[in-house]
Structure formats: C-alpha cells, structure tokens
C-alpha cells in the first residue's frame, strides 16, 4: 500500500466519466461518504461479483449517507456494455481510461501490468481517507467488511 493512502489524508479531486458518459466529480459529493471500489478489469468474474455486491447494497450505502462507485482502467464503451450485461443500473462504474489509470496512479494503486490494484477506499464527508483496504488481485472483497466501514 502506498504511503499516499494513509487514513486522514486528503484525496485529490478528480472527474471521470461513468458507464453512461456522465461526469463524476469527487468534490461534488462533499458532505457524503464515497466508496471508491477499484477493480482491475471489467469482464472478469471476481470484478463482476465485486460490482454486483455494490449494486445489491445501494440502499444500505444510501442509508449510511454514502455512495459507492466502481473504478477501473476500462473505457466508457466497455463499462457501458459490462454494466448492461451485469444489470447494474444504480451503481456508477467509472472509466479511469485516459490518461490511462491516472486516478489509480494518484492514489498509488496503479500496477505495472497496466491496471489498478483491487482496493476499497472510503472517502469521508470532508474528502479525506477514512478507511482503506488493498486486496490480493484474485480476492473478492468481503462486502460485510466494506459495509461495516461505511456505517462507522
């Protein structure tokens, strides 16, 4: 885990397009918690399960004053097709495509293979890291652990 990801550190603002081509700007969510759920690549089974867990728990996140988004280095058209195939309608899937992996790199999560680590970063209402967990690439994050962090 990169030193830039310590709890209490501010997360640099960013804007990325979601699967619908809409801008998502982190600073627009000040006053809410934001879960940045990084997954290495779309169209892989573990990444699919990770994003489906977010979608399944949208109401739990809302009740906790939080919004969860998925991020990977895939392009917007790829995210669009993937979201449709997974029936993800409420969770925004962000394309950290160009400059390739810029947001992941700014958080110390970009791997030399050209994709991000699998990680969850909870950004608090003031834009600071409240909780972070980096997982082995082939490990599915435990949604119960994620929800417990969000509810704190």
Secondary structure, DSSP 8 states (H G I E B T S, - for coil): --GGG-TT-B----EEE-TTS-EEEGGGGTTSEEEEEE-S-TTSHHHHHHHHHHHHTHHHHHHTTEEEEEEES--HHHHHHHHHHHT--SSEEEE-TTTTTHHHHHTT-B-TTSSB-EEEEEE-TTSBEEEEEEE-TT----HHHHHHHHH-
